[in-house]
Amino acid sequence: IDHVWVGGAHRRWVPTGSLRGIVEAHSLPEALHQFSNTLSAQIESGDHDTQVSAETAVAYPVHVRNDNADMLRACAVASEVQRTHHWSPLDKATDFVTTDSDVARAVYDTPKDRHIVPWLETCARFGLIDVIPAPGASTSQSSSFGGRAAGGVALAAGAAPHP
């Protein structure tokens, strides 16, 4: 990964984003308690997803200033903070550490598409993914979050659009 950052091996015009989260006690997986408590002590704040602070969970280097960092900052699409933990996209991968308490509180039962759909939408809006009209839809309609506009525009990246 270092060679990507050093060489700036990415397109300068491509928008990029990130998912920022802050974990809450009722949705904190037991396996992440130590990570969460340690990070809270280190950054002197509970504003994190158990592994990354909300302040630094952005699509560009926060503590480095150079031309590449400035370019990435200019391409960043800001995101709102979500109520989530760092492992929320996972499901089966966490089976071996999931406790009865985690199951009772449904800490891994979050909508997984909220991590993917915004990326697909951004890529479609900037022409990185082709958008195909649904039968009977006008090609002048733009897609909305979730992959469908009122007229039914679907993303053509193999993703199933939401109803």
Salt bridges, closest charged atoms under 4 A:
GLU24 OE1 - HIS26 NE2 3.81
GLU24 OE1 - ARG83 NE 2.97
ASP49 OD2 - HIS86 ND1 2.83
ASP70 OD1 - ARG65 NH2 2.84
ASP102 OD1 - ARG105 NH2 3.01
ASP113 OD2 - HIS162 NE2 2.84
GLU121 OE2 - ARG125 NE 2.66
